[in-house]
Amino acid sequence: MAISTSPRYLAAATGVAAAALLIGAFSLGTHEGSNPSSGTPAANAATLTASQAAGRITVTGSGTVTGVPNQLILSMSVQTSGYDVTSALKQANADVRRVTTALRDRGVAASDIQTSDLNISPNYNDNGVITSYGVSESLTATLYHLGAAGGQITAAVRAGGNAVSVDNVSLNLTSTGPLMAAARAKAIANARAQAEQFARALDEPLGSAISVTPVQQQQEEQLPFAANVTASGHAPVRISPGTQQVSVSVTVVYAA
């Protein structure tokens, strides 16, 4: 039996078929283009995951070296008293000038001698009456030649007589550049040795260093010590510089 289709139904069927073809083509294109490129979010997530999966070994290494102090800080004071402020201050100034001159004559530069304190105060008897006035002047001298420092101290004490006292002496390391470099090298080597031990324990190869962060760079402080020197002493004060330590710590991150 023959089947006939009117033009109106034929056009509708043709439109439906065309729409189906377009939808199929669009779907096919979408599936074929779904592989992510390097700039898509999917690709970035994969890269991030790979980065997070990389191994890291983080260690802290330390290095310490010793050096001989090359600087001495001398603190001295002159104490006088008088029935009035003017006479007491005049006597103190005269004593300080003698001490300063003695240091200068022994090779200490004027720029290395500094007034560090001045105190004027009344002295009272048991009844609370002022009997005199006391003056105290303090000096700080920086001595750079430790071999001559003992003689310089003794000369200053003799010049000041019984009015002078040595309050404290401290020894310092000022040329720390080479020492710091050596301490840093030791700290890096110590960190590397630790990282290699961890890598062997994990049965993993140790990669290159990713970052180095200084943690601590410290110079050992020398405690001041008192020196009792009398004006009648003839032999120079003996200075024993000893040694001081310079320490460095670093945190190093290695790839593994």
QUIVENPE-V768036 format. One record per run of one state. SS is the DSSP state (@ for helix, = for strand, . for the rest). FROM is the first residue (numbers start at 1). LEN is the number of residues. If there is no record, write none. Layout:
# QUIVENPE-V768036
ss:SS from:FROM len:LEN
ss:SS from:FROM len:LEN
This chain:
# QUIVENPE-V768036
ss:. from:1 len:6
ss:@ from:7 len:26
ss:. from:33 len:8
ss:@ from:41 len:13
ss:. from:54 len:2
ss:= from:56 len:12
ss:. from:68 len:3
ss:= from:71 len:12
ss:. from:83 len:2
ss:@ from:85 len:21
ss:. from:106 len:4
ss:@ from:110 len:3
ss:= from:113 len:12
ss:. from:125 len:5
ss:= from:130 len:14
ss:. from:144 len:2
ss:@ from:146 len:18
ss:= from:164 len:9
ss:. from:173 len:4
ss:@ from:177 len:26
ss:. from:203 len:6
ss:= from:209 len:11
ss:. from:220 len:5
ss:= from:225 len:1
ss:. from:226 len:18
ss:= from:244 len:12
ss:. from:256 len:1
